[in-house]
């Protein structure tokens, strides 16, 4: 290792949390026997990443209480990561729009684990599977961002605005990530990936 990475590693080795070296709090526990699954395998403090997302329910289990545990987007159910990304009526409407846009069957998920398998659908080519996987990640981010905008900036939830953000971020990602600079906005909006 040379250059900037040497400096990064040296800095990380110096960081302490409550007197404990940060590196000793991190681990890569292989859950499926082959590789580390970032979302599902313990990697820090014996928790998975999905258990560390600071939803109201997760914060409540850590004795951080902020009044109601109800999801601010629907005001009907406790805000857990599963509810927020999969079960909330806002999320379900967004996933419906994603499925329609990507010319897929309606996207239904029964667990957060299903999100990471969404791209493995029949009839999609390699390129489309890769793009759908990216769109799933972008969608999760945009739902989380909309939740935070509502919670911290009192910005009203608007499904069409969230969906447009997903398409815009997805377009920029797809167009600038690799050899797809020729794709036009109208083709992207029609999910015509050429």
Secondary structure, DSSP 4 states (H G I P E B T S, - for coil): --THHHHHHHHHHH-EETTEEHHHHB----SSSSS--TTTS--BTTB-HHHHS--HHHHHHTT---S--B-TTTSSSB--HHIIIIISHHHHHHHHHHHHHTT-S----SSHHHHTTTT--TT--HHHHHHHHHHHHHHHHHHHHHHHHHHHH-PPP-HHHHHHHHHHHHHHHHHHHSS-TT--HHHHHTT---
